[in-house]
């Protein structure tokens, strides 16, 4: 009769137990999900940086993920996402918009994540690996996108009316050869959860001759606009009588170089 050594029995038993343990861990912790990339666009700026480094651009990707887990939360931490380009380069997550940290069982989420990549490459597919026990990452192709940056604004502006006056808000007269151009402005704060601060020096008047006038007086202008709200007020510029106002420009975010404008109606 063949005798099996005790050490051999122990080694085989250990291998069997290890296999069962790893199988059980995979079934318990291996997240299940469905992921798709629904949109992609180039942007001039991101939340962490005013602009990308030289020779690079920010690629924002809209991601839709559904958790197929029954009991465990699905982790959506930044390091779970990787972008693979057409030149096989792999880039880590840079920034996000409205991304939750995790999904409850059966939950879904749609959000944007961004990557800073060289200007001479394009995004090919997104990889999502939510756990180290996940054997194969989830993948989704990046749709074709334009190389022209998309700019999203946090405010909208309309010039409602314009009129000439010869007395400013404080009762002063203009210098000889000048008049006051009063502009009635309506501004909407498009932010969902933050106020928009108003400063009169953020407004500029551009005339038909491309002259630029700054530092207007403000009449009934509040300091801030609450999220989702709209305000209406007057601005007063002193300009030569032979100049005609053409457009009003409002740089509401100097840090992100965001400017909106509207034409001035005939007056």
C-alpha positions as CSV (number, residue, x, y, z in Angstrom):
1,X,0.0,0.0,0.0
2,X,1.3,3.5,-1.0
3,X,1.9,5.8,1.9
4,X,1.1,9.5,1.5
5,X,3.3,11.8,3.5
6,X,1.6,14.0,6.1
7,X,3.3,17.1,4.6
8,X,1.8,16.3,1.2
9,X,-1.7,16.0,2.7
10,X,-1.3,19.4,4.5
11,X,0.0,21.1,1.3
12,X,-2.9,19.7,-0.8
13,X,-5.4,20.7,1.9
14,X,-4.0,24.2,2.0
15,X,-4.3,24.6,-1.8
16,X,-8.0,23.4,-1.7
17,X,-8.9,25.7,1.2
18,X,-7.1,28.7,-0.5
19,X,-9.0,28.0,-3.7
20,X,-12.3,27.9,-1.9
21,X,-11.5,31.1,0.0
22,X,-10.5,33.0,-3.1
23,X,-13.6,31.8,-4.9
24,X,-15.7,32.9,-2.0
25,X,-14.0,36.3,-1.8
26,X,-14.4,36.8,-5.6
27,X,-18.2,36.1,-5.4
28,X,-18.6,38.3,-2.3
29,X,-16.5,41.3,-3.3
30,X,-16.3,41.2,-7.1
31,X,-18.5,44.2,-8.0
32,X,-20.9,43.9,-10.9
33,X,-21.9,46.8,-13.0
34,X,-22.9,48.1,-16.4
35,X,-21.0,51.1,-17.7
36,X,-21.3,53.2,-20.8
37,X,-19.7,56.4,-22.0
38,X,-22.5,58.6,-23.4
39,X,-20.6,61.8,-24.4
40,X,-17.1,63.4,-24.6
41,X,-15.9,66.9,-25.1
42,X,-12.9,69.1,-24.9
43,X,-13.0,72.0,-22.3
44,X,-10.7,75.0,-21.7
45,X,-10.7,74.6,-17.9
46,X,-11.5,72.2,-15.1
47,X,-12.3,72.6,-11.4
48,X,-8.7,72.0,-10.3
49,X,-6.9,74.0,-13.0
50,X,-7.6,77.2,-14.9
51,X,-6.0,75.7,-18.0
52,X,-4.2,72.5,-19.0
53,X,-0.4,72.4,-19.2
54,X,1.2,73.3,-22.5
55,X,0.6,70.7,-25.2
56,X,-2.3,69.1,-23.4
57,X,-6.1,69.4,-23.1
58,X,-8.9,68.5,-20.8
59,X,-11.1,65.6,-22.1
60,X,-14.4,65.4,-20.2
61,X,-16.3,62.1,-20.4
62,X,-19.9,61.6,-19.4
63,X,-20.3,58.2,-17.8
64,X,-23.4,56.2,-16.9
65,X,-23.0,53.4,-14.4
66,X,-25.6,51.0,-13.0
67,X,-24.7,48.8,-10.0
68,X,-25.9,45.2,-10.4
69,X,-24.9,44.3,-6.9
70,X,-27.5,42.8,-4.5
71,X,-25.8,43.7,-1.2
72,X,-22.5,45.5,-1.5
73,X,-22.0,49.2,-2.5
74,X,-20.2,49.8,-5.8
75,X,-17.2,52.0,-5.3
76,X,-16.7,54.9,-7.7
77,X,-13.4,56.3,-6.3
78,X,-11.2,58.3,-8.8
79,X,-8.4,55.7,-8.9
80,X,-10.9,53.1,-10.3
81,X,-11.0,55.0,-13.7
82,X,-8.4,55.1,-16.4
83,X,-8.4,56.5,-19.9
84,X,-6.7,54.7,-22.8
85,X,-5.8,56.7,-25.9
86,X,-5.4,55.8,-29.5
87,X,-1.6,55.6,-28.9
88,X,-2.1,53.1,-26.0
89,X,-1.2,55.7,-23.4
90,X,-3.0,55.3,-20.0
91,X,-4.0,58.4,-18.1
92,X,-5.4,58.7,-14.6
93,X,-8.5,60.6,-13.6
94,X,-8.1,64.4,-13.2
95,X,-11.4,66.0,-12.1
96,X,-15.1,65.3,-11.9
97,X,-18.6,66.8,-11.9
98,X,-21.4,65.4,-9.7
99,X,-19.7,62.1,-9.2
100,X,-20.8,60.1,-6.1
101,X,-18.2,58.1,-4.2
102,X,-20.3,54.9,-4.4
103,X,-23.6,53.4,-5.6
104,X,-26.0,51.6,-3.5
105,X,-27.1,48.1,-4.7
106,X,-29.2,48.6,-7.9
107,X,-28.4,52.3,-8.0
108,X,-27.5,54.3,-11.1
109,X,-25.5,57.5,-11.7
110,X,-24.6,59.8,-14.6
111,X,-21.6,62.1,-14.1
112,X,-18.6,63.7,-15.8
113,X,-15.0,62.9,-15.2
114,X,-12.0,64.5,-16.9
115,X,-8.5,63.6,-18.0
116,X,-5.6,65.8,-19.0
117,X,-4.0,64.3,-22.1
118,X,-1.5,65.4,-24.8
119,X,-2.9,67.4,-27.7
120,X,-1.8,64.8,-30.3
121,X,-3.8,61.9,-28.9
122,X,-7.5,61.1,-28.7
123,X,-9.4,59.1,-26.1
124,X,-10.2,55.6,-27.2
125,X,-11.9,53.9,-24.3
126,X,-12.6,54.2,-20.6
127,X,-11.6,51.5,-18.1
128,X,-13.4,51.1,-14.8
129,X,-12.0,48.6,-12.2
130,X,-13.8,49.1,-8.9
131,X,-11.8,46.6,-6.9
132,X,-8.5,44.8,-6.8
133,X,-10.3,41.4,-7.0
134,X,-12.1,42.4,-10.2
135,X,-10.3,40.3,-12.8
136,X,-11.3,42.2,-15.9
137,X,-12.1,45.9,-15.9
138,X,-15.3,47.2,-17.4
139,X,-14.6,49.1,-20.7
140,X,-16.6,51.5,-22.9
141,X,-15.5,53.2,-26.1
142,X,-15.2,57.0,-26.2
143,X,-17.5,58.5,-28.9
144,X,-16.0,60.8,-31.5
145,X,-15.6,64.4,-30.2
146,X,-14.7,67.8,-31.5
147,X,-11.2,69.2,-30.8
148,X,-12.8,72.7,-30.3
149,X,-13.2,73.4,-26.5
150,X,-16.8,73.7,-25.1
151,X,-17.3,76.4,-22.5
152,X,-20.1,76.1,-20.0
153,X,-21.3,79.3,-18.3
154,X,-22.6,79.8,-14.8
155,X,-24.5,82.9,-15.7
156,X,-26.7,84.4,-18.5
157,X,-27.2,88.0,-19.3
158,X,-29.6,90.1,-21.3
159,X,-29.5,93.9,-22.1
160,X,-33.2,94.9,-21.8
161,X,-32.9,98.7,-22.5
162,X,-30.6,101.6,-23.1
163,X,-31.0,105.3,-22.8
164,X,-29.0,108.6,-22.7
165,X,-29.2,110.7,-19.6
166,X,-27.4,113.9,-18.6
167,X,-27.4,113.2,-14.9
168,X,-25.8,110.2,-13.2
169,X,-27.1,108.2,-10.3
170,X,-25.6,110.7,-7.8
171,X,-26.9,113.8,-9.6
172,X,-23.6,114.8,-11.3
173,X,-23.3,116.1,-14.9
174,X,-21.1,114.5,-17.5
175,X,-17.9,116.3,-18.8
176,X,-18.4,118.5,-21.9
177,X,-18.8,116.5,-25.0
178,X,-19.9,113.4,-23.1
179,X,-23.2,111.9,-22.0
180,X,-24.3,109.1,-19.7
181,X,-25.4,105.8,-21.3
182,X,-27.7,103.9,-18.9
183,X,-28.1,100.2,-19.6
184,X,-30.8,98.0,-18.1
185,X,-29.4,94.6,-17.4
186,X,-30.9,91.2,-16.4
187,X,-28.6,88.5,-15.1
188,X,-29.5,84.9,-14.1
189,X,-27.3,82.7,-11.9
190,X,-27.2,79.3,-13.5
191,X,-25.4,77.7,-10.6
192,X,-27.3,75.0,-8.7
193,X,-25.7,75.5,-5.3
194,X,-23.6,78.6,-5.1
195,X,-24.2,82.4,-5.2
196,X,-22.9,84.6,-8.0
197,X,-21.1,87.7,-6.8
198,X,-21.6,91.0,-8.6
199,X,-19.0,93.7,-9.1
200,X,-19.6,96.8,-11.3
201,X,-15.9,96.7,-12.5
202,X,-16.6,93.3,-14.1
203,X,-18.7,95.0,-16.8
204,X,-17.4,96.6,-19.9
205,X,-19.1,98.7,-22.6
206,X,-17.9,98.2,-26.2
207,X,-18.9,100.9,-28.7
208,X,-19.5,100.7,-32.5
209,X,-15.9,102.1,-32.9
210,X,-14.5,99.3,-30.7
211,X,-13.7,101.6,-27.9
212,X,-14.0,100.0,-24.4
213,X,-15.4,101.8,-21.3
214,X,-15.0,100.4,-17.8
215,X,-15.9,101.0,-14.2
216,X,-19.6,101.9,-14.6
217,X,-21.8,103.2,-11.8
218,X,-24.4,100.6,-10.7
219,X,-28.0,101.5,-9.8
220,X,-30.0,99.0,-7.6
221,X,-27.4,96.2,-8.2
222,X,-27.3,93.6,-5.4
223,X,-24.0,92.2,-4.1
224,X,-24.9,88.6,-4.9
225,X,-27.4,86.5,-6.8
226,X,-28.6,83.3,-5.1
227,X,-28.4,80.0,-7.0
228,X,-31.1,79.8,-9.7
229,X,-32.2,83.4,-9.2
230,X,-32.4,86.4,-11.5
231,X,-31.9,90.1,-10.9
232,X,-32.5,93.3,-12.9
233,X,-30.6,96.6,-12.5
234,X,-29.0,99.6,-14.3
235,X,-25.4,100.4,-15.2
236,X,-24.2,103.9,-16.1
237,X,-21.2,104.5,-18.5
238,X,-19.9,108.0,-19.3
239,X,-19.0,108.0,-23.0
240,X,-18.4,110.7,-25.7
241,X,-21.5,111.9,-27.5
242,X,-20.2,110.7,-30.8
243,X,-19.9,107.1,-29.6
244,X,-22.7,104.5,-29.7
245,X,-22.9,101.6,-27.4
246,X,-22.6,98.3,-29.3
247,X,-22.3,95.5,-26.6
248,X,-22.1,94.9,-22.9
249,X,-19.5,92.3,-21.7
250,X,-19.5,90.7,-18.3
251,X,-16.5,88.8,-17.0
252,X,-18.1,87.0,-14.1
253,X,-15.1,84.7,-13.4
254,X,-11.7,86.2,-13.9
255,X,-10.0,83.1,-12.6
256,X,-11.6,80.9,-15.2
257,X,-11.7,83.6,-17.9
258,X,-15.4,83.3,-18.4
259,X,-17.1,86.2,-20.2
260,X,-20.7,86.6,-21.5
261,X,-22.0,89.5,-23.6
262,X,-25.2,90.8,-25.2
263,X,-25.8,93.5,-27.8
264,X,-27.2,96.9,-26.8
265,X,-30.6,97.7,-28.4
266,X,-31.0,100.9,-30.4
267,X,-31.6,104.0,-28.3
